[in-house]
Amino acid sequence: MATIHPSALVDPTAVLGQDVFIGPFAIVEPGAVLGDGTRLSASAWIGGCCEIGPGCRIDVGAVIGGMPQMK
């Protein structure tokens, strides 16, 4: 079962593994996959094109699956 902070936004089509933790103000877009034991810290953002493996930690304010800041 996943633990999701009340202020986090998690799309119902996102796939969450066992023992996933999603912190305050984190965003998980439609179609994203988070593996077992993954931890999203506050304000992390996971795009719908992402498949995060098991046991990963995404730290505060990280953006995964978005447009690059520099080209």
MODELLER restraints for C-alpha pairs under 7 A, 6 or more apart:
rsr = mdl.restraints
at = mdl.atoms
rsr.add(forms.Gaussian(group=physical.xy_distance, feature=features.Distance(at['CA:1:A'], at['CA:18:A']), mean=5.22, stdev=0.5))
rsr.add(forms.Gaussian(group=physical.xy_distance, feature=features.Distance(at['CA:1:A'], at['CA:19:A']), mean=5.54, stdev=0.5))
rsr.add(forms.Gaussian(group=physical.xy_distance, feature=features.Distance(at['CA:2:A'], at['CA:16:A']), mean=6.82, stdev=0.5))
rsr.add(forms.Gaussian(group=physical.xy_distance, feature=features.Distance(at['CA:2:A'], at['CA:18:A']), mean=6.16, stdev=0.5))
rsr.add(forms.Gaussian(group=physical.xy_distance, feature=features.Distance(at['CA:2:A'], at['CA:19:A']), mean=5.23, stdev=0.5))
rsr.add(forms.Gaussian(group=physical.xy_distance, feature=features.Distance(at['CA:2:A'], at['CA:20:A']), mean=4.60, stdev=0.5))
rsr.add(forms.Gaussian(group=physical.xy_distance, feature=features.Distance(at['CA:2:A'], at['CA:21:A']), mean=5.88, stdev=0.5))
rsr.add(forms.Gaussian(group=physical.xy_distance, feature=features.Distance(at['CA:3:A'], at['CA:20:A']), mean=6.17, stdev=0.5))
rsr.add(forms.Gaussian(group=physical.xy_distance, feature=features.Distance(at['CA:3:A'], at['CA:21:A']), mean=4.80, stdev=0.5))
rsr.add(forms.Gaussian(group=physical.xy_distance, feature=features.Distance(at['CA:3:A'], at['CA:22:A']), mean=6.20, stdev=0.5))
rsr.add(forms.Gaussian(group=physical.xy_distance, feature=features.Distance(at['CA:4:A'], at['CA:21:A']), mean=6.02, stdev=0.5))
rsr.add(forms.Gaussian(group=physical.xy_distance, feature=features.Distance(at['CA:4:A'], at['CA:22:A']), mean=4.76, stdev=0.5))
rsr.add(forms.Gaussian(group=physical.xy_distance, feature=features.Distance(at['CA:4:A'], at['CA:23:A']), mean=6.50, stdev=0.5))
rsr.add(forms.Gaussian(group=physical.xy_distance, feature=features.Distance(at['CA:5:A'], at['CA:22:A']), mean=6.08, stdev=0.5))
rsr.add(forms.Gaussian(group=physical.xy_distance, feature=features.Distance(at['CA:5:A'], at['CA:23:A']), mean=5.30, stdev=0.5))
rsr.add(forms.Gaussian(group=physical.xy_distance, feature=features.Distance(at['CA:5:A'], at['CA:24:A']), mean=5.27, stdev=0.5))
rsr.add(forms.Gaussian(group=physical.xy_distance, feature=features.Distance(at['CA:7:A'], at['CA:24:A']), mean=5.33, stdev=0.5))
rsr.add(forms.Gaussian(group=physical.xy_distance, feature=features.Distance(at['CA:7:A'], at['CA:25:A']), mean=5.18, stdev=0.5))
rsr.add(forms.Gaussian(group=physical.xy_distance, feature=features.Distance(at['CA:8:A'], at['CA:23:A']), mean=6.56, stdev=0.5))
rsr.add(forms.Gaussian(group=physical.xy_distance, feature=features.Distance(at['CA:8:A'], at['CA:24:A']), mean=5.22, stdev=0.5))
rsr.add(forms.Gaussian(group=physical.xy_distance, feature=features.Distance(at['CA:8:A'], at['CA:25:A']), mean=4.39, stdev=0.5))
rsr.add(forms.Gaussian(group=physical.xy_distance, feature=features.Distance(at['CA:8:A'], at['CA:26:A']), mean=4.78, stdev=0.5))
rsr.add(forms.Gaussian(group=physical.xy_distance, feature=features.Distance(at['CA:8:A'], at['CA:27:A']), mean=5.96, stdev=0.5))
rsr.add(forms.Gaussian(group=physical.xy_distance, feature=features.Distance(at['CA:9:A'], at['CA:25:A']), mean=6.87, stdev=0.5))
rsr.add(forms.Gaussian(group=physical.xy_distance, feature=features.Distance(at['CA:9:A'], at['CA:26:A']), mean=6.26, stdev=0.5))
rsr.add(forms.Gaussian(group=physical.xy_distance, feature=features.Distance(at['CA:9:A'], at['CA:27:A']), mean=4.78, stdev=0.5))
rsr.add(forms.Gaussian(group=physical.xy_distance, feature=features.Distance(at['CA:9:A'], at['CA:28:A']), mean=6.29, stdev=0.5))
rsr.add(forms.Gaussian(group=physical.xy_distance, feature=features.Distance(at['CA:10:A'], at['CA:27:A']), mean=5.82, stdev=0.5))
rsr.add(forms.Gaussian(group=physical.xy_distance, feature=features.Distance(at['CA:10:A'], at['CA:28:A']), mean=4.71, stdev=0.5))
rsr.add(forms.Gaussian(group=physical.xy_distance, feature=features.Distance(at['CA:10:A'], at['CA:29:A']), mean=6.51, stdev=0.5))
rsr.add(forms.Gaussian(group=physical.xy_distance, feature=features.Distance(at['CA:11:A'], at['CA:28:A']), mean=6.16, stdev=0.5))
rsr.add(forms.Gaussian(group=physical.xy_distance, feature=features.Distance(at['CA:11:A'], at['CA:29:A']), mean=5.58, stdev=0.5))
rsr.add(forms.Gaussian(group=physical.xy_distance, feature=features.Distance(at['CA:11:A'], at['CA:30:A']), mean=5.21, stdev=0.5))
rsr.add(forms.Gaussian(group=physical.xy_distance, feature=features.Distance(at['CA:13:A'], at['CA:30:A']), mean=5.31, stdev=0.5))
rsr.add(forms.Gaussian(group=physical.xy_distance, feature=features.Distance(at['CA:13:A'], at['CA:31:A']), mean=5.63, stdev=0.5))
rsr.add(forms.Gaussian(group=physical.xy_distance, feature=features.Distance(at['CA:14:A'], at['CA:28:A']), mean=7.00, stdev=0.5))
rsr.add(forms.Gaussian(group=physical.xy_distance, feature=features.Distance(at['CA:14:A'], at['CA:29:A']), mean=6.72, stdev=0.5))
rsr.add(forms.Gaussian(group=physical.xy_distance, feature=features.Distance(at['CA:14:A'], at['CA:30:A']), mean=5.25, stdev=0.5))
rsr.add(forms.Gaussian(group=physical.xy_distance, feature=features.Distance(at['CA:14:A'], at['CA:31:A']), mean=4.76, stdev=0.5))
rsr.add(forms.Gaussian(group=physical.xy_distance, feature=features.Distance(at['CA:14:A'], at['CA:32:A']), mean=4.88, stdev=0.5))
rsr.add(forms.Gaussian(group=physical.xy_distance, feature=features.Distance(at['CA:14:A'], at['CA:33:A']), mean=5.91, stdev=0.5))
rsr.add(forms.Gaussian(group=physical.xy_distance, feature=features.Distance(at['CA:15:A'], at['CA:31:A']), mean=6.94, stdev=0.5))
rsr.add(forms.Gaussian(group=physical.xy_distance, feature=features.Distance(at['CA:15:A'], at['CA:32:A']), mean=6.26, stdev=0.5))
rsr.add(forms.Gaussian(group=physical.xy_distance, feature=features.Distance(at['CA:15:A'], at['CA:33:A']), mean=4.65, stdev=0.5))
rsr.add(forms.Gaussian(group=physical.xy_distance, feature=features.Distance(at['CA:15:A'], at['CA:34:A']), mean=6.20, stdev=0.5))
rsr.add(forms.Gaussian(group=physical.xy_distance, feature=features.Distance(at['CA:16:A'], at['CA:33:A']), mean=6.09, stdev=0.5))
rsr.add(forms.Gaussian(group=physical.xy_distance, feature=features.Distance(at['CA:16:A'], at['CA:34:A']), mean=5.00, stdev=0.5))
rsr.add(forms.Gaussian(group=physical.xy_distance, feature=features.Distance(at['CA:16:A'], at['CA:35:A']), mean=6.51, stdev=0.5))
rsr.add(forms.Gaussian(group=physical.xy_distance, feature=features.Distance(at['CA:17:A'], at['CA:34:A']), mean=5.88, stdev=0.5))
rsr.add(forms.Gaussian(group=physical.xy_distance, feature=features.Distance(at['CA:17:A'], at['CA:35:A']), mean=4.83, stdev=0.5))
rsr.add(forms.Gaussian(group=physical.xy_distance, feature=features.Distance(at['CA:17:A'], at['CA:36:A']), mean=4.26, stdev=0.5))
rsr.add(forms.Gaussian(group=physical.xy_distance, feature=features.Distance(at['CA:18:A'], at['CA:36:A']), mean=4.66, stdev=0.5))
rsr.add(forms.Gaussian(group=physical.xy_distance, feature=features.Distance(at['CA:18:A'], at['CA:37:A']), mean=6.24, stdev=0.5))
rsr.add(forms.Gaussian(group=physical.xy_distance, feature=features.Distance(at['CA:19:A'], at['CA:36:A']), mean=5.90, stdev=0.5))
rsr.add(forms.Gaussian(group=physical.xy_distance, feature=features.Distance(at['CA:19:A'], at['CA:37:A']), mean=4.81, stdev=0.5))
rsr.add(forms.Gaussian(group=physical.xy_distance, feature=features.Distance(at['CA:20:A'], at['CA:36:A']), mean=5.99, stdev=0.5))
rsr.add(forms.Gaussian(group=physical.xy_distance, feature=features.Distance(at['CA:20:A'], at['CA:37:A']), mean=4.83, stdev=0.5))
rsr.add(forms.Gaussian(group=physical.xy_distance, feature=features.Distance(at['CA:20:A'], at['CA:38:A']), mean=4.97, stdev=0.5))
rsr.add(forms.Gaussian(group=physical.xy_distance, feature=features.Distance(at['CA:20:A'], at['CA:39:A']), mean=5.95, stdev=0.5))
rsr.add(forms.Gaussian(group=physical.xy_distance, feature=features.Distance(at['CA:21:A'], at['CA:38:A']), mean=6.46, stdev=0.5))
rsr.add(forms.Gaussian(group=physical.xy_distance, feature=features.Distance(at['CA:21:A'], at['CA:39:A']), mean=4.81, stdev=0.5))
rsr.add(forms.Gaussian(group=physical.xy_distance, feature=features.Distance(at['CA:21:A'], at['CA:40:A']), mean=6.14, stdev=0.5))
rsr.add(forms.Gaussian(group=physical.xy_distance, feature=features.Distance(at['CA:22:A'], at['CA:39:A']), mean=6.13, stdev=0.5))
rsr.add(forms.Gaussian(group=physical.xy_distance, feature=features.Distance(at['CA:22:A'], at['CA:40:A']), mean=4.81, stdev=0.5))
rsr.add(forms.Gaussian(group=physical.xy_distance, feature=features.Distance(at['CA:22:A'], at['CA:41:A']), mean=6.57, stdev=0.5))
rsr.add(forms.Gaussian(group=physical.xy_distance, feature=features.Distance(at['CA:23:A'], at['CA:40:A']), mean=5.71, stdev=0.5))
rsr.add(forms.Gaussian(group=physical.xy_distance, feature=features.Distance(at['CA:23:A'], at['CA:41:A']), mean=4.89, stdev=0.5))
rsr.add(forms.Gaussian(group=physical.xy_distance, feature=features.Distance(at['CA:23:A'], at['CA:42:A']), mean=4.82, stdev=0.5))
rsr.add(forms.Gaussian(group=physical.xy_distance, feature=features.Distance(at['CA:24:A'], at['CA:42:A']), mean=4.78, stdev=0.5))
rsr.add(forms.Gaussian(group=physical.xy_distance, feature=features.Distance(at['CA:24:A'], at['CA:43:A']), mean=6.39, stdev=0.5))
rsr.add(forms.Gaussian(group=physical.xy_distance, feature=features.Distance(at['CA:25:A'], at['CA:42:A']), mean=5.76, stdev=0.5))
rsr.add(forms.Gaussian(group=physical.xy_distance, feature=features.Distance(at['CA:25:A'], at['CA:43:A']), mean=4.73, stdev=0.5))
rsr.add(forms.Gaussian(group=physical.xy_distance, feature=features.Distance(at['CA:26:A'], at['CA:42:A']), mean=5.57, stdev=0.5))
rsr.add(forms.Gaussian(group=physical.xy_distance, feature=features.Distance(at['CA:26:A'], at['CA:43:A']), mean=4.23, stdev=0.5))
rsr.add(forms.Gaussian(group=physical.xy_distance, feature=features.Distance(at['CA:26:A'], at['CA:44:A']), mean=4.70, stdev=0.5))
rsr.add(forms.Gaussian(group=physical.xy_distance, feature=features.Distance(at['CA:26:A'], at['CA:45:A']), mean=5.76, stdev=0.5))
rsr.add(forms.Gaussian(group=physical.xy_distance, feature=features.Distance(at['CA:27:A'], at['CA:44:A']), mean=6.35, stdev=0.5))
rsr.add(forms.Gaussian(group=physical.xy_distance, feature=features.Distance(at['CA:27:A'], at['CA:45:A']), mean=4.72, stdev=0.5))
rsr.add(forms.Gaussian(group=physical.xy_distance, feature=features.Distance(at['CA:27:A'], at['CA:46:A']), mean=6.20, stdev=0.5))
rsr.add(forms.Gaussian(group=physical.xy_distance, feature=features.Distance(at['CA:28:A'], at['CA:45:A']), mean=6.07, stdev=0.5))
rsr.add(forms.Gaussian(group=physical.xy_distance, feature=features.Distance(at['CA:28:A'], at['CA:46:A']), mean=4.91, stdev=0.5))
rsr.add(forms.Gaussian(group=physical.xy_distance, feature=features.Distance(at['CA:28:A'], at['CA:47:A']), mean=6.46, stdev=0.5))
rsr.add(forms.Gaussian(group=physical.xy_distance, feature=features.Distance(at['CA:29:A'], at['CA:46:A']), mean=6.20, stdev=0.5))
rsr.add(forms.Gaussian(group=physical.xy_distance, feature=features.Distance(at['CA:29:A'], at['CA:47:A']), mean=5.22, stdev=0.5))
rsr.add(forms.Gaussian(group=physical.xy_distance, feature=features.Distance(at['CA:29:A'], at['CA:48:A']), mean=4.73, stdev=0.5))
rsr.add(forms.Gaussian(group=physical.xy_distance, feature=features.Distance(at['CA:30:A'], at['CA:48:A']), mean=5.04, stdev=0.5))
rsr.add(forms.Gaussian(group=physical.xy_distance, feature=features.Distance(at['CA:31:A'], at['CA:48:A']), mean=4.71, stdev=0.5))
rsr.add(forms.Gaussian(group=physical.xy_distance, feature=features.Distance(at['CA:31:A'], at['CA:49:A']), mean=6.73, stdev=0.5))
rsr.add(forms.Gaussian(group=physical.xy_distance, feature=features.Distance(at['CA:32:A'], at['CA:46:A']), mean=6.97, stdev=0.5))
rsr.add(forms.Gaussian(group=physical.xy_distance, feature=features.Distance(at['CA:32:A'], at['CA:47:A']), mean=6.34, stdev=0.5))
rsr.add(forms.Gaussian(group=physical.xy_distance, feature=features.Distance(at['CA:32:A'], at['CA:48:A']), mean=4.26, stdev=0.5))
rsr.add(forms.Gaussian(group=physical.xy_distance, feature=features.Distance(at['CA:32:A'], at['CA:49:A']), mean=6.01, stdev=0.5))
rsr.add(forms.Gaussian(group=physical.xy_distance, feature=features.Distance(at['CA:32:A'], at['CA:50:A']), mean=5.20, stdev=0.5))
rsr.add(forms.Gaussian(group=physical.xy_distance, feature=features.Distance(at['CA:32:A'], at['CA:51:A']), mean=5.99, stdev=0.5))
rsr.add(forms.Gaussian(group=physical.xy_distance, feature=features.Distance(at['CA:33:A'], at['CA:50:A']), mean=6.35, stdev=0.5))
rsr.add(forms.Gaussian(group=physical.xy_distance, feature=features.Distance(at['CA:33:A'], at['CA:51:A']), mean=4.58, stdev=0.5))
rsr.add(forms.Gaussian(group=physical.xy_distance, feature=features.Distance(at['CA:33:A'], at['CA:52:A']), mean=5.97, stdev=0.5))
rsr.add(forms.Gaussian(group=physical.xy_distance, feature=features.Distance(at['CA:34:A'], at['CA:51:A']), mean=6.18, stdev=0.5))
rsr.add(forms.Gaussian(group=physical.xy_distance, feature=features.Distance(at['CA:34:A'], at['CA:52:A']), mean=4.88, stdev=0.5))
rsr.add(forms.Gaussian(group=physical.xy_distance, feature=features.Distance(at['CA:34:A'], at['CA:53:A']), mean=6.46, stdev=0.5))
rsr.add(forms.Gaussian(group=physical.xy_distance, feature=features.Distance(at['CA:35:A'], at['CA:52:A']), mean=5.71, stdev=0.5))
rsr.add(forms.Gaussian(group=physical.xy_distance, feature=features.Distance(at['CA:35:A'], at['CA:53:A']), mean=4.67, stdev=0.5))
rsr.add(forms.Gaussian(group=physical.xy_distance, feature=features.Distance(at['CA:35:A'], at['CA:54:A']), mean=4.08, stdev=0.5))
rsr.add(forms.Gaussian(group=physical.xy_distance, feature=features.Distance(at['CA:35:A'], at['CA:55:A']), mean=6.94, stdev=0.5))
rsr.add(forms.Gaussian(group=physical.xy_distance, feature=features.Distance(at['CA:36:A'], at['CA:54:A']), mean=4.63, stdev=0.5))
rsr.add(forms.Gaussian(group=physical.xy_distance, feature=features.Distance(at['CA:36:A'], at['CA:55:A']), mean=6.21, stdev=0.5))
rsr.add(forms.Gaussian(group=physical.xy_distance, feature=features.Distance(at['CA:37:A'], at['CA:54:A']), mean=5.79, stdev=0.5))
rsr.add(forms.Gaussian(group=physical.xy_distance, feature=features.Distance(at['CA:37:A'], at['CA:55:A']), mean=4.70, stdev=0.5))
rsr.add(forms.Gaussian(group=physical.xy_distance, feature=features.Distance(at['CA:38:A'], at['CA:54:A']), mean=5.83, stdev=0.5))
rsr.add(forms.Gaussian(group=physical.xy_distance, feature=features.Distance(at['CA:38:A'], at['CA:55:A']), mean=4.81, stdev=0.5))
rsr.add(forms.Gaussian(group=physical.xy_distance, feature=features.Distance(at['CA:38:A'], at['CA:56:A']), mean=4.73, stdev=0.5))
rsr.add(forms.Gaussian(group=physical.xy_distance, feature=features.Distance(at['CA:38:A'], at['CA:57:A']), mean=5.81, stdev=0.5))
rsr.add(forms.Gaussian(group=physical.xy_distance, feature=features.Distance(at['CA:39:A'], at['CA:56:A']), mean=6.34, stdev=0.5))
rsr.add(forms.Gaussian(group=physical.xy_distance, feature=features.Distance(at['CA:39:A'], at['CA:57:A']), mean=4.75, stdev=0.5))
rsr.add(forms.Gaussian(group=physical.xy_distance, feature=features.Distance(at['CA:39:A'], at['CA:58:A']), mean=6.16, stdev=0.5))
rsr.add(forms.Gaussian(group=physical.xy_distance, feature=features.Distance(at['CA:40:A'], at['CA:57:A']), mean=6.13, stdev=0.5))
rsr.add(forms.Gaussian(group=physical.xy_distance, feature=features.Distance(at['CA:40:A'], at['CA:58:A']), mean=4.92, stdev=0.5))
rsr.add(forms.Gaussian(group=physical.xy_distance, feature=features.Distance(at['CA:40:A'], at['CA:59:A']), mean=6.38, stdev=0.5))
rsr.add(forms.Gaussian(group=physical.xy_distance, feature=features.Distance(at['CA:41:A'], at['CA:58:A']), mean=6.13, stdev=0.5))
rsr.add(forms.Gaussian(group=physical.xy_distance, feature=features.Distance(at['CA:41:A'], at['CA:59:A']), mean=5.01, stdev=0.5))
rsr.add(forms.Gaussian(group=physical.xy_distance, feature=features.Distance(at['CA:41:A'], at['CA:60:A']), mean=4.94, stdev=0.5))
rsr.add(forms.Gaussian(group=physical.xy_distance, feature=features.Distance(at['CA:42:A'], at['CA:60:A']), mean=5.07, stdev=0.5))
rsr.add(forms.Gaussian(group=physical.xy_distance, feature=features.Distance(at['CA:42:A'], at['CA:61:A']), mean=6.51, stdev=0.5))
rsr.add(forms.Gaussian(group=physical.xy_distance, feature=features.Distance(at['CA:43:A'], at['CA:60:A']), mean=5.90, stdev=0.5))
rsr.add(forms.Gaussian(group=physical.xy_distance, feature=features.Distance(at['CA:43:A'], at['CA:61:A']), mean=4.76, stdev=0.5))
rsr.add(forms.Gaussian(group=physical.xy_distance, feature=features.Distance(at['CA:44:A'], at['CA:58:A']), mean=6.81, stdev=0.5))
rsr.add(forms.Gaussian(group=physical.xy_distance, feature=features.Distance(at['CA:44:A'], at['CA:59:A']), mean=6.72, stdev=0.5))
rsr.add(forms.Gaussian(group=physical.xy_distance, feature=features.Distance(at['CA:44:A'], at['CA:60:A']), mean=5.70, stdev=0.5))
rsr.add(forms.Gaussian(group=physical.xy_distance, feature=features.Distance(at['CA:44:A'], at['CA:61:A']), mean=4.59, stdev=0.5))
rsr.add(forms.Gaussian(group=physical.xy_distance, feature=features.Distance(at['CA:44:A'], at['CA:62:A']), mean=4.80, stdev=0.5))
rsr.add(forms.Gaussian(group=physical.xy_distance, feature=features.Distance(at['CA:44:A'], at['CA:63:A']), mean=6.02, stdev=0.5))
rsr.add(forms.Gaussian(group=physical.xy_distance, feature=features.Distance(at['CA:45:A'], at['CA:62:A']), mean=6.22, stdev=0.5))
rsr.add(forms.Gaussian(group=physical.xy_distance, feature=features.Distance(at['CA:45:A'], at['CA:63:A']), mean=4.80, stdev=0.5))
rsr.add(forms.Gaussian(group=physical.xy_distance, feature=features.Distance(at['CA:45:A'], at['CA:64:A']), mean=6.20, stdev=0.5))
rsr.add(forms.Gaussian(group=physical.xy_distance, feature=features.Distance(at['CA:46:A'], at['CA:63:A']), mean=6.21, stdev=0.5))
rsr.add(forms.Gaussian(group=physical.xy_distance, feature=features.Distance(at['CA:46:A'], at['CA:64:A']), mean=5.02, stdev=0.5))
rsr.add(forms.Gaussian(group=physical.xy_distance, feature=features.Distance(at['CA:46:A'], at['CA:65:A']), mean=6.16, stdev=0.5))
rsr.add(forms.Gaussian(group=physical.xy_distance, feature=features.Distance(at['CA:47:A'], at['CA:64:A']), mean=6.10, stdev=0.5))
rsr.add(forms.Gaussian(group=physical.xy_distance, feature=features.Distance(at['CA:47:A'], at['CA:65:A']), mean=4.63, stdev=0.5))
rsr.add(forms.Gaussian(group=physical.xy_distance, feature=features.Distance(at['CA:47:A'], at['CA:66:A']), mean=6.25, stdev=0.5))
rsr.add(forms.Gaussian(group=physical.xy_distance, feature=features.Distance(at['CA:49:A'], at['CA:65:A']), mean=6.33, stdev=0.5))
rsr.add(forms.Gaussian(group=physical.xy_distance, feature=features.Distance(at['CA:50:A'], at['CA:65:A']), mean=5.99, stdev=0.5))
